Amino acid sequence: MKIEISEIFIDDNKLKKNIEIELKEPKKVVDILEELGVKNLGYADFYLNDKKVKKDTIAKNDDLLTVLPIIGGG
């Protein structure tokens, strides 16, 4: 699985902006990111294969997960 994380969510120097991991089984987006140590997920939008999804969406090894800050306007 490929993961692209906006730098705003990377608190730790060990975590990179673009990473690739192997899942043993499909998992929720939020569980994957918490295991990686991604912070402040309450302020994030999640995209799986370029489609906006909720944090409890199940991801698989062949997916691309993108984590971006919530963008608002008005």
N, CA, C, O and CB atoms as a CASP TS submission, in Angstrom:
PFRMAT TS
TARGET T0000
AUTHOR 0000-0000-0000
METHOD Language model
MODEL 1
PARENT N/A
ATOM      1  N   MET     1       0.841  -1.169   0.000  1.00  0.00           N
ATOM      2  CA  MET     1       0.000   0.000   0.000  1.00  0.00           C
ATOM      3  C   MET     1       0.888   1.234   0.000  1.00  0.00           C
ATOM      4  O   MET     1       1.878   1.308   0.727  1.00  0.00           O
ATOM      5  CB  MET     1      -0.958  -0.003   1.209  1.00  0.00           C
ATOM      6  N   LYS     2       0.516   2.196  -0.824  1.00  0.00           N
ATOM      7  CA  LYS     2       1.239   3.464  -0.859  1.00  0.00           C
ATOM      8  C   LYS     2       0.457   4.499  -0.066  1.00  0.00           C
ATOM      9  O   LYS     2      -0.772   4.559  -0.125  1.00  0.00           O
ATOM     10  CB  LYS     2       1.466   3.944  -2.321  1.00  0.00           C
ATOM     11  N   ILE     3       1.203   5.317   0.682  1.00  0.00           N
ATOM     12  CA  ILE     3       0.580   6.345   1.509  1.00  0.00           C
ATOM     13  C   ILE     3       1.299   7.665   1.279  1.00  0.00           C
ATOM     14  O   ILE     3       2.526   7.735   1.351  1.00  0.00           O
ATOM     15  CB  ILE     3       0.612   5.952   3.014  1.00  0.00           C
ATOM     16  N   GLU     4       0.524   8.714   0.999  1.00  0.00           N
ATOM     17  CA  GLU     4       1.040  10.068   0.861  1.00  0.00           C
ATOM     18  C   GLU     4       0.448  10.898   1.995  1.00  0.00           C
ATOM     19  O   GLU     4      -0.772  11.005   2.119  1.00  0.00           O
ATOM     20  CB  GLU     4       0.691  10.682  -0.548  1.00  0.00           C
ATOM     21  N   ILE     5       1.316  11.487   2.825  1.00  0.00           N
ATOM     22  CA  ILE     5       0.867  12.215   4.004  1.00  0.00           C
ATOM     23  C   ILE     5       1.322  13.670   3.907  1.00  0.00           C
ATOM     24  O   ILE     5       2.502  13.944   3.686  1.00  0.00           O
ATOM     25  CB  ILE     5       1.408  11.554   5.299  1.00  0.00           C
ATOM     26  N   SER     6       0.393  14.592   4.072  1.00  0.00           N
ATOM     27  CA  SER     6       0.753  16.003   4.099  1.00  0.00           C
ATOM     28  C   SER     6       1.724  16.241   5.254  1.00  0.00           C
ATOM     29  O   SER     6       1.557  15.682   6.338  1.00  0.00           O
ATOM     30  CB  SER     6      -0.514  16.904   4.238  1.00  0.00           C
ATOM     31  N   GLU     7       2.725  17.060   5.021  1.00  0.00           N
ATOM     32  CA  GLU     7       3.767  17.304   6.022  1.00  0.00           C
ATOM     33  C   GLU     7       3.224  17.851   7.335  1.00  0.00           C
ATOM     34  O   GLU     7       3.865  17.698   8.374  1.00  0.00           O
ATOM     35  CB  GLU     7       4.787  18.262   5.470  1.00  0.00           C
ATOM     36  N   ILE     8       2.070  18.478   7.310  1.00  0.00           N
ATOM     37  CA  ILE     8       1.495  19.046   8.527  1.00  0.00           C
ATOM     38  C   ILE     8       1.174  17.960   9.569  1.00  0.00           C
ATOM     39  O   ILE     8       1.086  18.256  10.760  1.00  0.00           O
ATOM     40  CB  ILE     8       0.227  19.834   8.186  1.00  0.00           C
ATOM     41  N   PHE     9       1.002  16.725   9.131  1.00  0.00           N
ATOM     42  CA  PHE     9       0.660  15.625  10.035  1.00  0.00           C
ATOM     43  C   PHE     9       1.880  14.805  10.469  1.00  0.00           C
ATOM     44  O   PHE     9       1.752  13.850  11.235  1.00  0.00           O
ATOM     45  CB  PHE     9      -0.347  14.714   9.370  1.00  0.00           C
ATOM     46  N   ILE    10       3.048  15.181   9.980  1.00  0.00           N
ATOM     47  CA  ILE    10       4.258  14.427  10.298  1.00  0.00           C
ATOM     48  C   ILE    10       4.994  15.138  11.427  1.00  0.00           C
ATOM     49  O   ILE    10       5.609  16.185  11.228  1.00  0.00           O
ATOM     50  CB  ILE    10       5.176  14.273   9.044  1.00  0.00           C
ATOM     51  N   ASP    11       4.917  14.553  12.603  1.00  0.00           N
ATOM     52  CA  ASP    11       5.526  15.117  13.804  1.00  0.00           C
ATOM     53  C   ASP    11       6.897  14.507  14.066  1.00  0.00           C
ATOM     54  O   ASP    11       7.708  15.066  14.804  1.00  0.00           O
ATOM     55  CB  ASP    11       4.618  14.901  15.012  1.00  0.00           C
ATOM     56  N   ASP    12       7.139  13.385  13.469  1.00  0.00           N
ATOM     57  CA  ASP    12       8.293  12.551  13.791  1.00  0.00           C
ATOM     58  C   ASP    12       9.234  12.489  12.592  1.00  0.00           C
ATOM     59  O   ASP    12       8.787  12.278  11.464  1.00  0.00           O
ATOM     60  CB  ASP    12       7.845  11.128  14.206  1.00  0.00           C
ATOM     61  N   ASN    13      10.505  12.666  12.820  1.00  0.00           N
ATOM     62  CA  ASN    13      11.475  12.621  11.719  1.00  0.00           C
ATOM     63  C   ASN    13      11.574  11.241  11.079  1.00  0.00           C
ATOM     64  O   ASN    13      12.067  11.117   9.958  1.00  0.00           O
ATOM     65  CB  ASN    13      12.842  13.043  12.217  1.00  0.00           C
ATOM     66  N   LYS    14      11.117  10.210  11.770  1.00  0.00           N
ATOM     67  CA  LYS    14      11.183   8.850  11.221  1.00  0.00           C
ATOM     68  C   LYS    14      10.116   8.614  10.157  1.00  0.00           C
ATOM     69  O   LYS    14      10.265   7.730   9.314  1.00  0.00           O
ATOM     70  CB  LYS    14      11.030   7.822  12.341  1.00  0.00           C
ATOM     71  N   LEU    15       9.052   9.390  10.192  1.00  0.00           N
ATOM     72  CA  LEU    15       7.947   9.225   9.253  1.00  0.00           C
ATOM     73  C   LEU    15       8.191  10.089   8.022  1.00  0.00           C
ATOM     74  O   LEU    15       8.526  11.268   8.141  1.00  0.00           O
ATOM     75  CB  LEU    15       6.597   9.591   9.919  1.00  0.00           C
ATOM     76  N   LYS    16       8.026   9.515   6.866  1.00  0.00           N
ATOM     77  CA  LYS    16       8.251  10.216   5.598  1.00  0.00           C
ATOM     78  C   LYS    16       6.926  10.656   4.982  1.00  0.00           C
ATOM     79  O   LYS    16       5.860  10.157   5.343  1.00  0.00           O
ATOM     80  CB  LYS    16       9.022   9.316   4.612  1.00  0.00           C
ATOM     81  N   LYS    17       7.011  11.584   4.060  1.00  0.00           N
ATOM     82  CA  LYS    17       5.829  12.092   3.356  1.00  0.00           C
ATOM     83  C   LYS    17       5.215  11.038   2.441  1.00  0.00           C
ATOM     84  O   LYS    17       3.992  10.933   2.351  1.00  0.00           O
ATOM     85  CB  LYS    17       6.193  13.329   2.544  1.00  0.00           C
ATOM     86  N   ASN    18       6.047  10.264   1.767  1.00  0.00           N
ATOM     87  CA  ASN    18       5.588   9.192   0.880  1.00  0.00           C
ATOM     88  C   ASN    18       6.176   7.882   1.370  1.00  0.00           C
ATOM     89  O   ASN    18       7.395   7.716   1.422  1.00  0.00           O
ATOM     90  CB  ASN    18       5.993   9.464  -0.606  1.00  0.00           C
ATOM     91  N   ILE    19       5.310   6.962   1.726  1.00  0.00           N
ATOM     92  CA  ILE    19       5.786   5.670   2.223  1.00  0.00           C
ATOM     93  C   ILE    19       5.032   4.537   1.551  1.00  0.00           C
ATOM     94  O   ILE    19       3.981   4.739   0.942  1.00  0.00           O
ATOM     95  CB  ILE    19       5.630   5.582   3.751  1.00  0.00           C
ATOM     96  N   GLU    20       5.584   3.357   1.675  1.00  0.00           N
ATOM     97  CA  GLU    20       4.931   2.154   1.167  1.00  0.00           C
ATOM     98  C   GLU    20       5.015   1.098   2.256  1.00  0.00           C
ATOM     99  O   GLU    20       6.083   0.851   2.816  1.00  0.00           O
ATOM    100  CB  GLU    20       5.589   1.652  -0.171  1.00  0.00           C
ATOM    101  N   ILE    21       3.876   0.477   2.552  1.00  0.00           N
ATOM    102  CA  ILE    21       3.832  -0.566   3.572  1.00  0.00           C
ATOM    103  C   ILE    21       3.128  -1.797   3.016  1.00  0.00           C
ATOM    104  O   ILE    21       2.412  -1.720   2.017  1.00  0.00           O
ATOM    105  CB  ILE    21       3.117  -0.061   4.848  1.00  0.00           C
ATOM    106  N   GLU    22       3.338  -2.914   3.666  1.00  0.00           N
ATOM    107  CA  GLU    22       2.664  -4.169   3.307  1.00  0.00           C
ATOM    108  C   GLU    22       1.684  -4.494   4.436  1.00  0.00           C
ATOM    109  O   GLU    22       2.091  -4.666   5.585  1.00  0.00           O
ATOM    110  CB  GLU    22       3.704  -5.355   3.081  1.00  0.00           C
ATOM    111  N   LEU    23       0.410  -4.577   4.110  1.00  0.00           N
ATOM    112  CA  LEU    23      -0.610  -4.948   5.095  1.00  0.00           C
ATOM    113  C   LEU    23      -0.753  -6.461   5.139  1.00  0.00           C
ATOM    114  O   LEU    23      -0.782  -7.117   4.098  1.00  0.00           O
ATOM    115  CB  LEU    23      -1.970  -4.285   4.764  1.00  0.00           C
ATOM    116  N   LYS    24      -0.843  -7.010   6.333  1.00  0.00           N
ATOM    117  CA  LYS    24      -1.077  -8.452   6.461  1.00  0.00           C
ATOM    118  C   LYS    24      -2.526  -8.788   6.143  1.00  0.00           C
ATOM    119  O   LYS    24      -2.847  -9.890   5.699  1.00  0.00           O
ATOM    120  CB  LYS    24      -0.717  -8.938   7.876  1.00  0.00           C
ATOM    121  N   GLU    25      -3.387  -7.816   6.382  1.00  0.00           N
ATOM    122  CA  GLU    25      -4.814  -7.966   6.089  1.00  0.00           C
ATOM    123  C   GLU    25      -5.402  -6.575   5.895  1.00  0.00           C
ATOM    124  O   GLU    25      -4.807  -5.597   6.347  1.00  0.00           O
ATOM    125  CB  GLU    25      -5.561  -8.743   7.235  1.00  0.00           C
ATOM    126  N   PRO    26      -6.553  -6.457   5.235  1.00  0.00           N
ATOM    127  CA  PRO    26      -7.177  -5.143   5.083  1.00  0.00           C
ATOM    128  C   PRO    26      -7.443  -4.511   6.455  1.00  0.00           C
ATOM    129  O   PRO    26      -7.784  -5.205   7.413  1.00  0.00           O
ATOM    130  CB  PRO    26      -8.494  -5.260   4.281  1.00  0.00           C
ATOM    131  N   LYS    27      -7.279  -3.175   6.535  1.00  0.00           N
ATOM    132  CA  LYS    27      -7.454  -2.457   7.804  1.00  0.00           C
ATOM    133  C   LYS    27      -8.153  -1.137   7.561  1.00  0.00           C
ATOM    134  O   LYS    27      -8.183  -0.627   6.441  1.00  0.00           O
ATOM    135  CB  LYS    27      -6.099  -2.222   8.498  1.00  0.00           C
ATOM    136  N   LYS    28      -8.723  -0.582   8.646  1.00  0.00           N
ATOM    137  CA  LYS    28      -9.312   0.744   8.582  1.00  0.00           C
ATOM    138  C   LYS    28      -8.210   1.778   8.366  1.00  0.00           C
ATOM    139  O   LYS    28      -7.100   1.638   8.878  1.00  0.00           O
ATOM    140  CB  LYS    28     -10.113   1.054   9.870  1.00  0.00           C
ATOM    141  N   VAL    29      -8.532   2.805   7.608  1.00  0.00           N
ATOM    142  CA  VAL    29      -7.605   3.892   7.336  1.00  0.00           C
ATOM    143  C   VAL    29      -7.051   4.458   8.643  1.00  0.00           C
ATOM    144  O   VAL    29      -5.840   4.642   8.770  1.00  0.00           O
ATOM    145  CB  VAL    29      -8.295   4.996   6.520  1.00  0.00           C
ATOM    146  N   VAL    30      -7.914   4.733   9.602  1.00  0.00           N
ATOM    147  CA  VAL    30      -7.487   5.333  10.860  1.00  0.00           C
ATOM    148  C   VAL    30      -6.528   4.418  11.627  1.00  0.00           C
ATOM    149  O   VAL    30      -5.580   4.903  12.246  1.00  0.00           O
ATOM    150  CB  VAL    30      -8.704   5.656  11.723  1.00  0.00           C
ATOM    151  N   ASP    31      -6.756   3.125  11.596  1.00  0.00           N
ATOM    152  CA  ASP    31      -5.876   2.181  12.297  1.00  0.00           C
ATOM    153  C   ASP    31      -4.477   2.167  11.676  1.00  0.00           C
ATOM    154  O   ASP    31      -3.476   2.127  12.392  1.00  0.00           O
ATOM    155  CB  ASP    31      -6.479   0.762  12.270  1.00  0.00           C
ATOM    156  N   ILE    32      -4.414   2.200  10.368  1.00  0.00           N
ATOM    157  CA  ILE    32      -3.123   2.218   9.669  1.00  0.00           C
ATOM    158  C   ILE    32      -2.333   3.457  10.070  1.00  0.00           C
ATOM    159  O   ILE    32      -1.155   3.366  10.413  1.00  0.00           O
ATOM    160  CB  ILE    32      -3.325   2.181   8.132  1.00  0.00           C
ATOM    161  N   LEU    33      -2.987   4.613  10.024  1.00  0.00           N
ATOM    162  CA  LEU    33      -2.303   5.870  10.303  1.00  0.00           C
ATOM    163  C   LEU    33      -1.898   5.992  11.768  1.00  0.00           C
ATOM    164  O   LEU    33      -0.825   6.516  12.069  1.00  0.00           O
ATOM    165  CB  LEU    33      -3.186   7.035   9.916  1.00  0.00           C
ATOM    166  N   GLU    34      -2.740   5.518  12.678  1.00  0.00           N
ATOM    167  CA  GLU    34      -2.378   5.550  14.099  1.00  0.00           C
ATOM    168  C   GLU    34      -1.181   4.649  14.381  1.00  0.00           C
ATOM    169  O   GLU    34      -0.313   5.005  15.177  1.00  0.00           O
ATOM    170  CB  GLU    34      -3.572   5.124  14.965  1.00  0.00           C
ATOM    171  N   GLU    35      -1.126   3.482  13.734  1.00  0.00           N
ATOM    172  CA  GLU    35       0.012   2.585  13.913  1.00  0.00           C
ATOM    173  C   GLU    35       1.305   3.213  13.403  1.00  0.00           C
ATOM    174  O   GLU    35       2.381   2.935  13.932  1.00  0.00           O
ATOM    175  CB  GLU    35      -0.242   1.262  13.197  1.00  0.00           C
ATOM    176  N   LEU    36       1.207   4.056  12.382  1.00  0.00           N
ATOM    177  CA  LEU    36       2.374   4.745  11.830  1.00  0.00           C
ATOM    178  C   LEU    36       2.774   5.960  12.667  1.00  0.00           C
ATOM    179  O   LEU    36       3.864   6.503  12.485  1.00  0.00           O
ATOM    180  CB  LEU    36       2.095   5.178  10.397  1.00  0.00           C
ATOM    181  N   GLY    37       1.905   6.388  13.580  1.00  0.00           N
ATOM    182  CA  GLY    37       2.207   7.534  14.424  1.00  0.00           C
ATOM    183  C   GLY    37       1.798   8.873  13.840  1.00  0.00           C
ATOM    184  O   GLY    37       2.311   9.912  14.256  1.00  0.00           O
ATOM    185  N   VAL    38       0.882   8.863  12.882  1.00  0.00           N
ATOM    186  CA  VAL    38       0.411  10.111  12.290  1.00  0.00           C
ATOM    187  C   VAL    38      -0.460  10.832  13.325  1.00  0.00           C
ATOM    188  O   VAL    38      -1.343  10.231  13.937  1.00  0.00           O
ATOM    189  CB  VAL    38      -0.387   9.846  10.959  1.00  0.00           C
ATOM    190  N   LYS    39      -0.197  12.113  13.507  1.00  0.00           N
ATOM    191  CA  LYS    39      -0.865  12.927  14.535  1.00  0.00           C
ATOM    192  C   LYS    39      -1.995  13.779  13.957  1.00  0.00           C
ATOM    193  O   LYS    39      -2.058  14.019  12.751  1.00  0.00           O
ATOM    194  CB  LYS    39       0.151  13.829  15.227  1.00  0.00           C
ATOM    195  N   ASN    40      -2.885  14.230  14.845  1.00  0.00           N
ATOM    196  CA  ASN    40      -3.947  15.198  14.518  1.00  0.00           C
ATOM    197  C   ASN    40      -4.880  14.755  13.393  1.00  0.00           C
ATOM    198  O   ASN    40      -5.227  15.547  12.517  1.00  0.00           O
ATOM    199  CB  ASN    40      -3.326  16.506  14.139  1.00  0.00           C
ATOM    200  N   LEU    41      -5.279  13.497  13.422  1.00  0.00           N
ATOM    201  CA  LEU    41      -6.129  12.961  12.355  1.00  0.00           C
ATOM    202  C   LEU    41      -7.521  13.586  12.318  1.00  0.00           C
ATOM    203  O   LEU    41      -8.231  13.468  11.319  1.00  0.00           O
ATOM    204  CB  LEU    41      -6.260  11.471  12.514  1.00  0.00           C
ATOM    205  N   GLY    42      -7.908  14.249  13.401  1.00  0.00           N
ATOM    206  CA  GLY    42      -9.197  14.931  13.418  1.00  0.00           C
ATOM    207  C   GLY    42      -9.255  16.117  12.465  1.00  0.00           C
ATOM    208  O   GLY    42     -10.334  16.629  12.165  1.00  0.00           O
ATOM    209  N   TYR    43      -8.095  16.548  11.992  1.00  0.00           N
ATOM    210  CA  TYR    43      -8.005  17.682  11.077  1.00  0.00           C
ATOM    211  C   TYR    43      -7.657  17.242   9.655  1.00  0.00           C
ATOM    212  O   TYR    43      -7.191  18.046   8.848  1.00  0.00           O
ATOM    213  CB  TYR    43      -6.967  18.675  11.579  1.00  0.00           C
ATOM    214  N   ALA    44      -7.885  15.971   9.357  1.00  0.00           N
ATOM    215  CA  ALA    44      -7.465  15.420   8.065  1.00  0.00           C
ATOM    216  C   ALA    44      -8.656  14.973   7.223  1.00  0.00           C
ATOM    217  O   ALA    44      -9.693  14.553   7.737  1.00  0.00           O
ATOM    218  CB  ALA    44      -6.515  14.246   8.278  1.00  0.00           C
ATOM    219  N   ASP    45      -8.466  15.080   5.916  1.00  0.00           N
ATOM    220  CA  ASP    45      -9.346  14.436   4.944  1.00  0.00           C
ATOM    221  C   ASP    45      -8.582  13.244   4.382  1.00  0.00           C
ATOM    222  O   ASP    45      -7.365  13.299   4.208  1.00  0.00           O
ATOM    223  CB  ASP    45      -9.794  15.435   3.797  1.00  0.00           C
ATOM    224  N   PHE    46      -9.304  12.174   4.104  1.00  0.00           N
ATOM    225  CA  PHE    46      -8.686  10.931   3.641  1.00  0.00           C
ATOM    226  C   PHE    46      -9.192  10.603   2.243  1.00  0.00           C
ATOM    227  O   PHE    46     -10.387  10.694   1.959  1.00  0.00           O
ATOM    228  CB  PHE    46      -8.986   9.763   4.619  1.00  0.00           C
ATOM    229  N   TYR    47      -8.264  10.222   1.380  1.00  0.00           N
ATOM    230  CA  TYR    47      -8.599   9.849   0.005  1.00  0.00           C
ATOM    231  C   TYR    47      -8.002   8.478  -0.278  1.00  0.00           C
ATOM    232  O   TYR    47      -6.810   8.252  -0.070  1.00  0.00           O
ATOM    233  CB  TYR    47      -8.076  10.911  -1.022  1.00  0.00           C
ATOM    234  N   LEU    48      -8.834   7.581  -0.748  1.00  0.00           N
ATOM    235  CA  LEU    48      -8.396   6.243  -1.122  1.00  0.00           C
ATOM    236  C   LEU    48      -8.578   6.123  -2.627  1.00  0.00           C
ATOM    237  O   LEU    48      -9.701   6.159  -3.131  1.00  0.00           O
ATOM    238  CB  LEU    48      -9.196   5.125  -0.348  1.00  0.00           C
ATOM    239  N   ASN    49      -7.462   5.980  -3.343  1.00  0.00           N
ATOM    240  CA  ASN    49      -7.491   5.919  -4.802  1.00  0.00           C
ATOM    241  C   ASN    49      -8.213   7.136  -5.400  1.00  0.00           C
ATOM    242  O   ASN    49      -9.020   7.016  -6.322  1.00  0.00           O
ATOM    243  CB  ASN    49      -8.174   4.624  -5.262  1.00  0.00           C
ATOM    244  N   ASP    50      -7.893   8.309  -4.840  1.00  0.00           N
ATOM    245  CA  ASP    50      -8.400   9.612  -5.294  1.00  0.00           C
ATOM    246  C   ASP    50      -9.881   9.856  -5.012  1.00  0.00           C
ATOM    247  O   ASP    50     -10.461  10.787  -5.571  1.00  0.00           O
ATOM    248  CB  ASP    50      -8.166   9.745  -6.758  1.00  0.00           C
ATOM    249  N   LYS    51     -10.508   9.041  -4.158  1.00  0.00           N
ATOM    250  CA  LYS    51     -11.902   9.263  -3.765  1.00  0.00           C
ATOM    251  C   LYS    51     -11.935   9.557  -2.273  1.00  0.00           C
ATOM    252  O   LYS    51     -11.325   8.836  -1.485  1.00  0.00           O
ATOM    253  CB  LYS    51     -12.801   8.026  -4.114  1.00  0.00           C
ATOM    254  N   LYS    52     -12.650  10.622  -1.877  1.00  0.00           N
ATOM    255  CA  LYS    52     -12.741  10.983  -0.464  1.00  0.00           C
ATOM    256  C   LYS    52     -13.468   9.872   0.295  1.00  0.00           C
ATOM    257  O   LYS    52     -14.525   9.401  -0.126  1.00  0.00           O
ATOM    258  CB  LYS    52     -13.474  12.347  -0.284  1.00  0.00           C
ATOM    259  N   VAL    53     -12.873   9.462   1.431  1.00  0.00           N
ATOM    260  CA  VAL    53     -13.451   8.391   2.243  1.00  0.00           C
ATOM    261  C   VAL    53     -13.446   8.795   3.713  1.00  0.00           C
ATOM    262  O   VAL    53     -12.789   9.760   4.104  1.00  0.00           O
ATOM    263  CB  VAL    53     -12.674   7.066   2.043  1.00  0.00           C
ATOM    264  N   LYS    54     -14.182   8.047   4.515  1.00  0.00           N
ATOM    265  CA  LYS    54     -14.191   8.253   5.964  1.00  0.00           C
ATOM    266  C   LYS    54     -13.045   7.469   6.590  1.00  0.00           C
ATOM    267  O   LYS    54     -12.497   6.549   5.981  1.00  0.00           O
ATOM    268  CB  LYS    54     -15.553   7.822   6.583  1.00  0.00           C
ATOM    269  N   LYS    55     -12.691   7.850   7.819  1.00  0.00           N
ATOM    270  CA  LYS    55     -11.533   7.230   8.469  1.00  0.00           C
ATOM    271  C   LYS    55     -11.740   5.750   8.787  1.00  0.00           C
ATOM    272  O   LYS    55     -10.766   5.033   9.019  1.00  0.00           O
ATOM    273  CB  LYS    55     -11.210   7.971   9.739  1.00  0.00           C
ATOM    274  N   ASP    56     -12.973   5.286   8.803  1.00  0.00           N
ATOM    275  CA  ASP    56     -13.208   3.865   9.098  1.00  0.00           C
ATOM    276  C   ASP    56     -13.331   3.009   7.830  1.00  0.00           C
ATOM    277  O   ASP    56     -13.712   1.841   7.905  1.00  0.00           O
ATOM    278  CB  ASP    56     -14.472   3.716   9.935  1.00  0.00           C
ATOM    279  N   THR    57     -13.012   3.583   6.679  1.00  0.00           N
ATOM    280  CA  THR    57     -12.999   2.840   5.416  1.00  0.00           C
ATOM    281  C   THR    57     -11.863   1.827   5.431  1.00  0.00           C
ATOM    282  O   THR    57     -10.768   2.109   5.918  1.00  0.00           O
ATOM    283  CB  THR    57     -12.854   3.803   4.205  1.00  0.00           C
ATOM    284  N   ILE    58     -12.136   0.653   4.895  1.00  0.00           N
ATOM    285  CA  ILE    58     -11.135  -0.419   4.844  1.00  0.00           C
ATOM    286  C   ILE    58     -10.217  -0.224   3.643  1.00  0.00           C
ATOM    287  O   ILE    58     -10.676  -0.020   2.519  1.00  0.00           O
ATOM    288  CB  ILE    58     -11.819  -1.808   4.778  1.00  0.00           C
ATOM    289  N   ALA    59      -8.899  -0.290   3.903  1.00  0.00           N
ATOM    290  CA  ALA    59      -7.894  -0.162   2.848  1.00  0.00           C
ATOM    291  C   ALA    59      -7.187  -1.493   2.643  1.00  0.00           C
ATOM    292  O   ALA    59      -7.069  -2.302   3.564  1.00  0.00           O
ATOM    293  CB  ALA    59      -6.870   0.946   3.194  1.00  0.00           C
ATOM    294  N   LYS    60      -6.715  -1.706   1.402  1.00  0.00           N
ATOM    295  CA  LYS    60      -6.007  -2.943   1.041  1.00  0.00           C
ATOM    296  C   LYS    60      -4.635  -2.598   0.470  1.00  0.00           C
ATOM    297  O   LYS    60      -4.325  -1.431   0.232  1.00  0.00           O
ATOM    298  CB  LYS    60      -6.832  -3.779   0.013  1.00  0.00           C
ATOM    299  N   ASN    61      -3.823  -3.618   0.255  1.00  0.00           N
ATOM    300  CA  ASN    61      -2.456  -3.426  -0.217  1.00  0.00           C
ATOM    301  C   ASN    61      -2.341  -2.717  -1.563  1.00  0.00           C
ATOM    302  O   ASN    61      -1.356  -2.019  -1.805  1.00  0.00           O
ATOM    303  CB  ASN    61      -1.787  -4.741  -0.310  1.00  0.00           C
ATOM    304  N   ASP    62      -3.315  -2.880  -2.432  1.00  0.00           N
ATOM    305  CA  ASP    62      -3.203  -2.269  -3.757  1.00  0.00           C
ATOM    306  C   ASP    62      -3.776  -0.844  -3.805  1.00  0.00           C
ATOM    307  O   ASP    62      -3.930  -0.275  -4.885  1.00  0.00           O
ATOM    308  CB  ASP    62      -3.912  -3.137  -4.782  1.00  0.00           C
ATOM    309  N   ASP    63      -4.087  -0.276  -2.648  1.00  0.00           N
ATOM    310  CA  ASP    63      -4.669   1.063  -2.580  1.00  0.00           C
ATOM    311  C   ASP    63      -3.603   2.144  -2.428  1.00  0.00           C
ATOM    312  O   ASP    63      -2.486   1.890  -1.977  1.00  0.00           O
ATOM    313  CB  ASP    63      -5.653   1.146  -1.425  1.00  0.00           C
ATOM    314  N   LEU    64      -3.988   3.357  -2.820  1.00  0.00           N
ATOM    315  CA  LEU    64      -3.210   4.563  -2.550  1.00  0.00           C
ATOM    316  C   LEU    64      -4.003   5.390  -1.562  1.00  0.00           C
ATOM    317  O   LEU    64      -5.130   5.789  -1.856  1.00  0.00           O
ATOM    318  CB  LEU    64      -2.904   5.373  -3.863  1.00  0.00           C
ATOM    319  N   LEU    65      -3.436   5.657  -0.391  1.00  0.00           N
ATOM    320  CA  LEU    65      -4.075   6.468   0.639  1.00  0.00           C
ATOM    321  C   LEU    65      -3.386   7.829   0.684  1.00  0.00           C
ATOM    322  O   LEU    65      -2.164   7.912   0.806  1.00  0.00           O
ATOM    323  CB  LEU    65      -4.015   5.763   2.033  1.00  0.00           C
ATOM    324  N   THR    66      -4.172   8.879   0.585  1.00  0.00           N
ATOM    325  CA  THR    66      -3.651  10.232   0.665  1.00  0.00           C
ATOM    326  C   THR    66      -4.293  10.931   1.865  1.00  0.00           C
ATOM    327  O   THR    66      -5.507  10.865   2.059  1.00  0.00           O
ATOM    328  CB  THR    66      -3.921  11.017  -0.656  1.00  0.00           C
ATOM    329  N   VAL    67      -3.459  11.602   2.665  1.00  0.00           N
ATOM    330  CA  VAL    67      -3.923  12.301   3.864  1.00  0.00           C
ATOM    331  C   VAL    67      -3.606  13.784   3.689  1.00  0.00           C
ATOM    332  O   VAL    67      -2.441  14.173   3.598  1.00  0.00           O
ATOM    333  CB  VAL    67      -3.251  11.721   5.169  1.00  0.00           C
ATOM    334  N   LEU    68      -4.654  14.605   3.643  1.00  0.00           N
ATOM    335  CA  LEU    68      -4.500  16.049   3.438  1.00  0.00           C
ATOM    336  C   LEU    68      -5.229  16.797   4.548  1.00  0.00           C
ATOM    337  O   LEU    68      -6.160  16.263   5.151  1.00  0.00           O
ATOM    338  CB  LEU    68      -5.042  16.476   2.041  1.00  0.00           C
ATOM    339  N   PRO    69      -4.807  18.038   4.821  1.00  0.00           N
ATOM    340  CA  PRO    69      -5.550  18.841   5.816  1.00  0.00           C
ATOM    341  C   PRO    69      -6.933  19.208   5.281  1.00  0.00           C
ATOM    342  O   PRO    69      -7.134  19.376   4.079  1.00  0.00           O
ATOM    343  CB  PRO    69      -4.761  20.133   6.181  1.00  0.00           C
ATOM    344  N   ILE    70      -7.874  19.325   6.210  1.00  0.00           N
ATOM    345  CA  ILE    70      -9.218  19.772   5.842  1.00  0.00           C
ATOM    346  C   ILE    70      -9.108  21.200   5.306  1.00  0.00           C
ATOM    347  O   ILE    70      -8.443  22.050   5.897  1.00  0.00           O
ATOM    348  CB  ILE    70     -10.208  19.698   7.069  1.00  0.00           C
ATOM    349  N   ILE    71      -9.763  21.442   4.193  1.00  0.00           N
ATOM    350  CA  ILE    71      -9.734  22.773   3.585  1.00  0.00           C
ATOM    351  C   ILE    71     -11.138  23.340   3.608  1.00  0.00           C
ATOM    352  O   ILE    71     -12.082  22.720   3.117  1.00  0.00           O
ATOM    353  CB  ILE    71      -9.176  22.725   2.127  1.00  0.00           C
ATOM    354  N   GLY    72     -11.262  24.493   4.170  1.00  0.00           N
ATOM    355  CA  GLY    72     -12.560  25.149   4.236  1.00  0.00           C
ATOM    356  C   GLY    72     -12.477  26.527   3.607  1.00  0.00           C
ATOM    357  O   GLY    72     -11.392  27.071   3.401  1.00  0.00           O
ATOM    358  N   GLY    73     -13.583  27.051   3.322  1.00  0.00           N
ATOM    359  CA  GLY    73     -13.598  28.374   2.725  1.00  0.00           C
ATOM    360  C   GLY    73     -14.889  29.085   3.080  1.00  0.00           C
ATOM    361  O   GLY    73     -15.766  28.532   3.744  1.00  0.00           O
ATOM    362  N   GLY    74     -14.978  30.241   2.653  1.00  0.00           N
ATOM    363  CA  GLY    74     -16.209  30.924   2.939  1.00  0.00           C
ATOM    364  C   GLY    74     -16.087  32.334   2.812  1.00  0.00           C
ATOM    365  O   GLY    74     -17.058  33.060   3.024  1.00  0.00           O
TER
END
